[in-house]
Amino acid sequence: MSNQPLKLFAFDVCAPAHLTAGSWRDAADQGFRYTDLAYWTDTAKMLEEARFDGIFFADTVGYHDVYAGSPDAAMRDAAQFPINDPSLVVSAMAAHTRHLGFGVTASLTYEQPYALARKFSTLDHLTAGRVGWNIVTSYNESAARNLGLGTQIPHDKRYDMADEYMEVVYKLWESSWQDDAVVRDAASATYIEPSRIHPIGHKGTYFDVPGLHLCEPSPQRTPMLFQAGASSRGMRFAAHNAEAVFVNTMTPETTRRSVDKVRTAVAEAGRDPRSVKVLALMTVIVGRTDAEAQAKYEEHVRNVSYDGALARFAGWTGIDLSGVDPDTPLEYVEVDGSRSMVEMFSKADPDRKWTTRQIAEFIGIGGSGAVVVGSPQTVAAELRKWRDTADIDGINLSYTTKGGSWQEFIELAQPVLRAEGLLPEAYDTNAATLRETFYGSRLTLPDHPASAVRRA
């Protein structure tokens, strides 16, 4: 169990609204500015000034069209739609910051490993080593239809493909270029020494990539690796590949069971269970007093769209609850969508049966993450309990209003959280890369498969 300060990431999406249904209805919400580059660069400066460790971008290449067999409810509530590519705003945000990290979601189901390796090497160069990749296999049937698959690849097969995919990108990032390949020797008219660049020669079940990586080594080579798979198959994948794992949250006690499973899986994969950091999804609504915070919470609840919340749930899981009695309990079923989401509401707490109405109410604010409501002192007490009871290493901080929720957290909660040692006072100036913000001066991954590829 760690008593260290928590890592702190802002959690967002390049869309008008993310997890909180109806957030755009708040008069103060700035979600409509998602197409404005100045909004993103101002956000980056705000987060860096507040010494956030980073901003984490969720993403999807599909849309929610499962609820009632139509995307209409998702469209009405701007439920992660429309949505732009988050990777294209990162370099601009990086240009306005020196320490802020950037977690970027990209689906390996819909992008060839050769192209994805180039994208993240480029971002790692342009951010000076401050980029991470959130590895997803994609749950969305609409993405499969529109990107040429016709139907979604079965859940476990997606992870089988992902295992080989990671082999390919590790070879490209870690073994194709030697550190000293770029010589820039004018006398011999040699910019690159050809003998120091090597084809990876990969020929596998799903991918054939014979050649050279297109990019010279970036500061981290392999970007910081994030993953959020909580199904048994997803957890095995994360145990081998992830450096940080995101978990959905209900209570500190139920979250602790998920954290323990992650650390056990990492140990079974032959890695130090503490080498993988666990970040919890959370929304904090803070006021000067508990009563003020509660009033804010109730105002947000009034803006929540029942259909918008269930449109999100249906899109995430593939389960359409539109025709179900709101008071019918949900039972666990095997799906090709997000199994972690289904398990959360059907298996995570064996003493509770969730109804459709209760699911909509829970995810209406903050999606699948816990909601903390209270004064700065109450928030501090709750976050200390989360750190100590759930054994988490950090927080992925969502919002109820875009921009405003983080500003209130910074102004009201952060001073108390710093005073109580729950957040650091300053950046570690010796940590130049995103990986170093998690692991000190460590640039490589000593117990990670990428390091084995580099040594080979």
Protein Blocks (a to p, Z undefined) as FASTA:
>chain_A
ZZbdcdddddddddfbfkbghklmpmkbcklmmmpmklmmmmmmmmmmnopabdcddddf
bdcfkggoiaklmmmnopoiacddfklmmmmmmmmpckbccdddddfklocfklmmmmmm
mmmmmnnopaccdddebjafklmmmnonopacdfklmmmmmmmmmmmmmmmmmmmpcfkl
pnopaknopabafklpccekiacfkbccfbccfbdcdfklpacdddfbfbfklmmmmmmm
mmbdcdddfbfmlmmmmmmmmmmmmmmnopafklpccdddddddddfbfklmmmmmmmmm
mmpcfklmmmmmmmmnopafklgcfkbccdddddfbdfklmmmmmmmpmmbccdfklmmm
mmmnopjaccdeddfklmmmmmmmmmmmnopabdcdddfbehjlmmmmmmmmmmmmmmno
pacfbdcfklmbfklmmnojafbdfkbfklmmmmZZ
